[in-house]
Structures are given as structure tokens and as C-alpha cells.
Amino acid sequence: MSWDSMFRKLPGSRREPPGLEWRIWKKLPMLLLGGTLIPLFAYAYAYLFPDPGPVPLEKYLSLLGILVIAAIVTVWTAVFTLAIGCFVVRVMKGPAYVADQYPLIDADQPRAQPGPHREQSSNGRRQE
């Protein structure tokens, strides 16, 4: 089965011009690379040139490692979320496609006899 047989464009549909989503989409690889490498370089700098302070070096590096991992995971999550948003906007701006046929039962007026209904008695309870 080919893509052409599965997705038929709606006649007369038009494609919207690209906007902010394309500018963001093109910047995502650089954001991902920068958001990953900057924390890694910070950890490498702290490892190569440790700061002699009151905190033991192992504790300092382990805390910094946890912060670096948290920063990288946060950046990757943000970039992935932006990518999903850009993809959705790109799909919505694309041409319209013919969907599966769904027979709609439509009427201009409601039915004359709407079926069984419930009446309320004098004590406020419904009777069938």
C-alpha cells in the first residue's frame, strides 16, 4: 500500500506558509548540542581544576555530577517538548487530507416522539 493511496489531499486545500515553528525547528539541534556540552565542559573543568575548599573533593564532584546530569536531562526534555510542538504545528499547517468516511445521521429538527421519558410524581420521585 502506497502513501498516495492512504493519504489523499482534500481538493482545494492550501498549505500555510512556514512561520516561527520552522525557525525553532532549525535551532533545536544546536540547542541540544549546547545544552549537553556546556554542563559537561563545566564538570570537566571542575574535575581538572578542583577548588580546594572546606568540602571534600569526592563530595564536591559527586554533587556537581548530579547537577550536570539534571541539567542535561532538563535540556533534553525541553528540546523534545519543543520538537513535538513544532511537529504538530507543521502538520496542522500542511494540506488537508480526506478522512475516512463517517455517515452522519443529521436532521433539521428533533424527533417527533423522543422515546420513553420519566414523569415526576407529587412526592418528587421519578416514576417510569
C-alpha positions in Angstrom: 0.0 0.0 0.0 1.5 3.3 -1.0 1.3 6.6 0.8 -0.7 8.1 -2.1 -3.5 5.6 -1.6 -3.6 6.1 2.2 -3.4 9.9 2.2 -5.4 11.7 -0.3 -5.2 15.5 -0.3 -8.5 17.4 0.0 -9.2 19.2 -3.2 -8.8 22.9 -2.9 -6.8 22.8 0.4 -3.8 25.0 0.7 -0.6 24.9 2.7 0.1 27.7 5.1 3.5 29.5 4.9 6.2 28.5 7.4 6.5 30.6 10.4 8.0 30.6 13.9 7.9 26.8 14.1 10.4 26.4 11.3 12.8 28.9 12.9 12.6 27.0 16.2 12.8 23.6 14.5 16.1 24.6 12.8 17.6 25.8 16.1 16.8 22.6 18.0 20.0 20.6 17.1 22.2 23.5 18.3 20.2 23.9 21.5 20.5 20.2 22.1 24.3 20.2 21.5 24.9 23.4 23.5 22.7 22.3 26.3 24.6 19.0 26.6 28.2 20.2 26.1 28.1 23.2 28.3 27.3 21.3 31.5 29.8 18.6 30.5 32.5 21.1 30.0 31.7 22.7 33.4 32.1 19.2 35.0 35.4 18.6 33.1 36.7 22.0 34.2 35.8 21.2 37.9 37.4 17.8 37.6 40.6 19.1 36.0 41.0 22.2 38.2 39.4 21.4 41.6 38.7 24.2 44.0 40.4 23.5 47.3 37.7 24.3 49.8 36.2 23.0 53.0 34.1 20.3 51.2 35.9 17.1 50.3 36.7 16.7 46.6 34.7 13.5 46.1 31.6 15.0 47.6 32.0 18.2 45.6 32.4 16.2 42.3 29.5 13.9 43.0 27.2 16.8 43.8 28.4 18.6 40.6 27.9 15.4 38.6 24.3 15.1 39.8 23.6 18.7 38.9 25.2 18.2 35.4 23.0 15.1 34.8 19.9 17.0 36.0 20.7 20.0 33.7 21.2 17.7 30.7 18.0 15.8 31.3 16.1 19.1 31.7 17.5 20.5 28.4 16.8 17.3 26.5 13.2 17.2 27.9 12.7 20.9 26.9 14.1 20.3 23.4 12.0 17.2 22.9 8.8 19.1 24.0 9.6 21.9 21.6 10.2 19.4 18.8 6.7 17.8 19.4 5.1 21.3 19.4 6.9 22.2 16.1 5.9 18.9 14.5 2.2 19.4 15.5 2.2 22.9 14.1 3.9 21.8 10.9 1.3 19.0 10.4 -1.6 21.4 11.1 -0.3 23.9 8.6 0.1 21.3 5.9 -2.5 20.5 3.3 -5.8 19.0 4.4 -6.4 15.3 3.8 -9.5 13.3 3.2 -10.5 11.4 6.3 -12.4 8.1 6.4 -16.0 8.4 5.5 -18.3 8.7 8.5 -22.0 8.6 7.8 -23.6 11.4 9.8 -27.2 11.0 10.8 -28.4 14.6 10.7 -31.8 16.1 11.0 -33.0 19.7 10.8 -35.5 19.1 13.7 -35.6 16.8 16.7 -37.6 13.6 16.5 -41.4 13.9 16.9 -41.6 11.3 19.7 -38.4 11.4 21.8 -38.9 7.9 23.2 -39.7 6.9 26.8 -39.5 9.7 29.3 -39.8 9.8 33.1 -42.5 11.8 34.9 -42.2 13.1 38.4 -44.9 12.2 40.9 -46.2 14.6 43.6 -43.7 13.3 46.2 -40.7 14.4 43.9 -39.7 10.9 42.9 -39.5 9.8 39.3 -41.8 7.1 38.0 -41.2 5.1 34.9 
